[in-house]
Every structure is written in C-alpha cells, then in structure tokens.
C-alpha cells in the first residue's frame, strides 16, 4: 500500500496488559504493507516493547511525567488520557489510529482520537462498544467495534474481530475518499423535528452558494458542529435550533454541555442564531421522566421521546445564558427572535403555546444583550417556521457573509 510509506497506522493501548492483542493488530497492518507505530499507554512503569514508550507520552501532560505515574490507577489513567490527547496533536505522520481494550483502554485511547480532525481514520475495538458510546465517541467520527469476548488472548473470536478492525483501518488509510471538487464554503445549521420547515427553507435558499451541513440538535449534534467550527472547517453558522441549552439549564437528556457557543468566543466566525425549540426539554420514553417533573406539562413526541415545556423561570435563565454567550462572541453576529413561537408545537392551539414563557425568554435575552456595530438583536412578529422568518435568517447571513473576508475564504 503506497499510503504506508508516508502515513503510519498508530496502534495504541496498554502494552503491559494487552500487548499480545495490540501486537496482533500491528502484525495484521504490517502484512497489508502499512508502516506501524505502536504507542504504549501503560501506567504501571514496566519496561515497554512499543515504539513509543509510555514516558514519552506522559511528557506531554501539562504537569509532566509525575502527573501520570502517580501510583493511583484512577488518576494515572485520567492523566495518561490527557497526555495522549496532547501527544497525538504533535504527530505529523499519523494516518490513522486503532486501539483495543476494556473501559480503561477505551477511555484513554478515545480521548486522543477525539483530538484528531474529522476524517482521520479512528478505530476502537472495545468491550464497551455494545452500549452507551457517547462518552467515548462524543462529537468525533470514531468507529467503535464490539470485541464480543474480552480483549484477552488471541483465539478464534478475537482473531477475527481484531483482524477485521485492522483491515478496516488499513482500507481507510490506503483508500481515502476522493476529495470533492466542490468549492462551496461549508455552513453549519442546527435543526430539530419541530424546526425542520425553517431549516429546510434556509438551506434551500443557500445551497447554490454554500455547502449546507445540518446538525441534529441532540447534544452531540451541537458539539459536532462546534468541533468542525473549532477545526476551521466551517465558514460560519446559522444556529436556528439552540434547544440543547434548554436541556442544559433545566436538566434534560440532550444537553451539549455548558460550553455550548463558546467556540465563537475563540474564533471570529460569522454567527446567525435564533431560539429554535427553546420551549422544550427532552427525556426518553414517558416512564423515564424524573419523578420531580411528572406534574409538569409533558408531551409525547414519539414512543421514545417525551418533551417537557420550559417554564417562565427556566426561560429567563436560558435567555441570560444565551445573552452571555452572544456577548462573548468575537465575530459578527445576528440573533433573531421569532415572537410568534419557537417550535412547531409553540403556536396558538398547540400543546406548548405559552406566551408568558416566551416573553420571559425574549426579554431576558434582550435585557442582557450588548449590541455593537456588527452585533445586532432583532425581534420579528413571526413564527420560527414561517417562510418570512427563514427569509430573515438568510438575509442576516448574507449581511454577514458579504462583509466578512473569513466567511468568503473558508
């Protein structure tokens, strides 16, 4: 494989406990003609047979080796994960990465994988893959493969699973997808089912000039969009659906975390935002709603999703959160408020229509927002899914993108 001469396949893990399995992966990759670099993430202090000694990795920790080799397994594992994250950022020959193991290996290896750009091949063979993988995958494009048996020994099952994983990584490294001739700059948009009409109209109006990437605002969706923005892969964002903030404030299951919107304080990207689906907090099936919320206004969105209407107090807190983030943004921004309702079920006759809660949200944003020459807040007497509101979002984006050199070049 020609790719093997320039880009290496990295095999990472704890070689003191998983050496046999990790060397099997190396053997599979080398048989396919790939150059392989083995990276030891062990914290035991034993002699290492890997290409990269664990102490070399540990030196990338902000506090150095001593933070990793502390003698406490829990803190050592967390520190090695942090060191590995910093380590992979320095590797210029990394063409792809594979790891195998249980919860410890998975947490360490995937922290490093998440630091790599989208598109770099990442394969994790794990005992944890048949379950909730969000803590490991996060907003990245990590491939998780269930190991079926524990990652312990080479036998008829592990041999097949590990070989398949190695071949998958080799294929991704040796046969990268053709780069599209598409020269349109990429634009991020956020959508929920209840804001779909708005986002579809916006994307339709912009698709000729922009490569519209739509993210499902399910927590990890917002994180994924912001990871791309952080990586310089987006020219800007039309953040129609900021609903993840409602889950963060009110305790729902689809929060993107307290760092939502912080990327725009680090990068001066053009930003157009709105209040999409801030009328709702998300839970799973009806029976999964916490007892303390059972007396609230609930709505069965489908058999696996239950929505809870945000109260005026929660809306006020959400509004203050958003305004603080908007105030910290470095780039040009517009924030449009749809006074007629923020979702498909927030309009007269619909279950979440609550003008008092919406007024609390809008007032909190407006009162805390600091306007500027290229920082504007606009209230419109429209529903978020009205065609005229989509037109207003597109107009705001055109305003920013035609005056921002970065947006034109990205």
VENFEN-V831227 format. One record per residue. N is the residue number from 0. PHI is phi as a letter, one per 40 degrees, with the letter a starting at -180 (* if undefined). OMEGA is omega in whole degrees, 0 to 359 (* if undefined). D_CENTER is the distance of its C-alpha to the mean C-alpha in Angstrom with 1 decimal. Layout:
N,PHI,OMEGA,D_CENTER  N,PHI,OMEGA,D_CENTER
//
This chain:
0,*,183,32.1  1,c,182,32.2  2,c,184,28.5  3,c,182,29.6  4,c,182,31.8  5,b,182,29.2  6,b,182,25.9  7,c,170,25.9  8,c,180,24.2  9,c,176,23.1  10,b,186,23.9  11,b,176,22.7  12,i,181,23.7  13,c,184,26.5  14,c,177,29.6  15,c,181,32.0  16,b,184,31.0  17,b,184,29.3  18,d,183,31.4  19,c,182,33.1  20,c,181,30.0  21,c,176,28.1  22,c,174,31.3  23,c,177,31.6  24,c,179,28.2  25,d,181,29.6  26,c,179,32.8  27,c,183,31.2  28,c,179,29.3  29,c,177,32.4  30,c,179,34.5  31,c,175,32.3  32,g,181,33.1  33,c,170,30.0  34,c,187,30.2  35,b,173,28.6  36,b,178,27.6  37,c,184,27.4  38,b,184,25.6  39,c,179,26.9  40,b,181,24.7  41,c,177,27.7  42,b,184,28.6  43,c,182,32.1  44,g,180,33.8  45,c,176,35.6  46,c,185,36.6  47,b,177,33.9  48,c,186,34.6  49,c,178,31.3  50,c,181,31.2  51,b,182,29.1  52,c,179,30.5  53,d,179,28.3  54,c,176,30.1  55,c,176,28.8  56,c,184,25.2  57,c,180,26.1  58,c,179,27.5  59,c,175,24.1  60,c,181,23.5  61,d,179,24.1  62,c,176,27.1  63,g,186,28.3  64,d,186,29.6  65,c,178,31.1  66,c,181,27.8  67,c,184,26.9  68,c,186,30.4  69,c,183,31.1  70,g,177,32.7  71,b,188,30.4  72,d,183,28.2  73,c,181,25.4  74,c,179,25.1  75,c,179,25.8  76,c,179,23.0  77,c,181,20.5  78,c,178,22.1  79,c,177,22.2  80,c,179,18.4  81,c,178,18.1  82,c,180,20.8  83,c,177,19.4  84,d,179,16.1  85,c,181,18.6  86,c,185,20.8  87,c,179,18.6  88,c,182,17.9  89,c,188,21.7  90,c,184,22.4  91,c,182,23.5  92,b,185,24.7  93,c,179,21.7  94,c,179,21.5  95,i,185,19.5  96,a,178,19.1  97,b,178,20.2  98,a,179,20.7  99,a,177,22.5  100,i,179,23.3  101,c,186,22.9  102,c,181,20.7  103,c,178,21.6  104,d,183,21.1  105,c,182,17.8  106,c,180,16.4  107,c,185,17.8  108,c,183,17.1  109,c,175,13.4  110,c,175,12.9  111,c,180,14.5  112,c,182,12.8  113,c,179,9.3  114,c,182,11.2  115,c,180,12.4  116,c,172,11.7  117,d,179,10.4  118,h,174,13.7  119,c,183,15.3  120,d,182,16.5  121,b,182,15.2  122,b,179,17.2  123,b,174,17.4  124,c,191,20.6  125,a,171,20.5  126,c,183,22.5  127,c,188,19.4  128,c,179,18.0  129,c,183,20.0  130,i,180,18.4  131,c,184,15.2  132,c,183,12.9  133,d,180,9.7  134,c,182,10.8  135,c,184,11.2  136,c,181,8.6  137,f,182,5.4  138,c,185,2.5  139,c,181,6.0  140,b,179,9.2  141,c,174,11.3  142,c,178,14.4  143,b,177,15.8  144,b,179,19.5  145,c,184,21.6  146,c,181,24.6  147,g,172,27.0  148,c,174,29.3  149,c,177,28.4  150,c,186,27.7  151,a,178,31.3  152,g,177,33.9  153,b,181,34.3  154,a,189,35.9  155,d,180,36.0  156,c,183,32.6  157,c,180,30.6  158,c,181,32.2  159,c,183,31.0  160,c,181,27.4  161,c,178,27.0  162,c,177,28.9  163,c,180,26.7  164,c,179,23.6  165,c,179,25.4  166,c,178,26.6  167,c,179,23.2  168,c,180,21.9  169,d,179,25.1  170,c,180,24.9  171,c,180,21.5  172,c,186,22.9  173,c,183,26.3  174,b,179,25.4  175,c,180,22.4  176,c,177,21.9  177,c,177,24.1  178,c,182,22.7  179,c,176,23.2  180,c,180,26.0  181,d,182,24.0  182,b,181,24.3  183,c,177,22.7  184,c,184,20.1  185,c,180,16.6  186,b,179,15.8  187,c,175,12.6  188,b,179,13.6  189,b,186,12.4  190,a,171,14.6  191,b,178,15.9  192,d,185,19.1  193,c,173,21.1  194,b,183,20.1  195,d,181,20.2  196,d,179,23.7  197,c,184,22.6  198,c,178,19.6  199,c,178,21.7  200,c,179,24.5  201,c,181,22.5  202,c,180,21.0  203,c,182,24.6  204,c,185,26.1  205,b,191,23.8  206,c,180,23.3  207,c,183,26.4  208,b,186,25.3  209,b,174,21.5  210,c,189,19.0  211,c,179,17.1  212,b,184,13.6  213,c,181,13.0  214,b,178,9.8  215,c,188,10.7  216,c,183,10.3  217,b,184,9.9  218,g,178,7.8  219,c,178,4.7  220,c,177,5.8  221,c,178,6.1  222,c,180,3.1  223,c,178,2.8  224,d,183,6.2  225,c,174,6.6  226,c,178,5.7  227,c,177,8.3  228,c,179,10.4  229,c,182,10.6  230,c,180,11.6  231,g,183,14.3  232,c,176,13.4  233,b,176,13.8  234,c,180,17.2  235,i,188,16.1  236,a,165,14.7  237,b,189,16.5  238,c,184,14.6  239,c,194,17.0  240,b,182,15.2  241,c,186,14.3  242,d,181,15.1  243,d,179,12.3  244,c,177,14.5  245,c,178,17.4  246,c,178,15.8  247,c,184,15.2  248,c,189,18.8  249,b,175,20.6  250,g,177,19.1  251,c,187,17.4  252,c,183,15.1  253,b,177,12.1  254,c,171,11.3  255,c,178,8.1  256,g,183,10.4  257,c,181,13.2  258,c,180,11.4  259,d,181,10.2  260,g,183,12.1  261,c,180,13.0  262,d,182,11.8  263,c,170,14.8  264,c,178,17.1  265,c,183,16.4  266,b,183,16.7  267,c,179,19.4  268,c,174,17.6  269,c,186,19.4  270,b,170,17.9  271,b,183,19.3  272,b,176,18.2  273,a,189,19.8  274,b,186,20.1  275,d,175,18.9  276,g,174,19.2  277,c,175,19.8  278,c,189,22.7  279,b,173,21.0  280,b,189,19.3  281,b,171,18.0  282,b,179,19.5  283,c,179,20.3  284,d,186,23.8  285,d,183,26.6  286,c,181,27.8  287,c,181,24.5  288,c,180,24.8  289,d,184,25.9  290,d,184,29.6  291,c,181,29.4  292,b,187,27.9  293,c,181,30.3  294,c,181,32.7  295,c,177,30.1  296,c,183,29.8  297,b,182,27.8  298,a,178,27.1  299,c,179,26.6  300,c,173,24.0  301,a,184,24.5  302,d,183,25.6  303,b,182,22.2  304,b,175,20.9  305,b,182,22.9  306,b,177,22.4  307,b,182,24.0  308,c,176,25.4  309,c,181,24.5  310,c,175,27.7  311,d,180,29.2  312,c,178,28.5  313,c,180,24.8  314,c,178,24.6  315,c,179,26.3  316,c,177,23.9  317,c,180,20.9  318,c,179,22.9  319,c,178,23.5  320,d,182,19.9  321,c,182,19.0  322,c,179,22.2  323,c,179,21.5  324,c,178,18.1  325,c,181,20.0  326,c,182,22.8  327,c,184,20.7  328,c,183,19.4  329,c,184,21.1  330,c,176,21.2  331,c,183,23.1  332,a,172,21.9  333,b,176,23.2  334,b,185,22.5  335,b,182,24.3  336,b,178,25.5  337,c,186,26.8  338,c,181,29.7  339,c,179,30.6  340,h,188,27.6  341,b,177,23.8  342,a,180,23.3  343,c,181,25.5  344,b,175,26.9  345,b,174,27.6  346,a,183,30.8  347,d,180,34.5  348,g,180,35.3  349,c,191,31.7  350,c,183,30.8  351,b,177,28.4  352,c,183,30.7  353,a,183,31.2  354,d,181,32.5  355,c,180,32.9  356,c,179,29.3  357,c,179,28.2  358,c,179,30.8  359,c,179,29.5  360,c,184,26.0  361,c,182,27.3  362,c,181,29.9  363,c,178,27.6  364,c,184,25.3  365,c,184,28.5  366,c,183,30.4  367,c,184,27.8  368,c,177,26.6  369,b,181,28.2  370,c,178,29.1  371,a,184,29.9  372,d,179,31.2  373,b,180,27.9  374,b,188,26.2  375,b,174,27.3  376,b,183,26.9  377,b,175,28.5  378,c,182,29.7  379,b,180,30.7  380,c,186,33.0  381,b,172,30.8  382,c,184,28.6  383,d,180,24.9  384,c,174,25.8  385,c,179,29.0  386,c,181,29.4  387,c,178,30.6  388,c,176,27.4  389,c,178,25.4  390,c,180,28.1  391,c,177,27.6  392,c,179,23.9  393,c,178,24.8  394,c,178,27.7  395,c,179,25.6  396,c,178,23.2  397,d,178,26.4  398,d,183,27.7  399,c,188,24.9  400,c,180,24.3  401,c,180,28.1  402,b,183,28.6  403,b,181,25.6  404,d,181,26.3  405,d,181,22.8  406,c,181,21.6  407,c,186,24.5  408,c,190,23.9  409,c,*,20.1
//
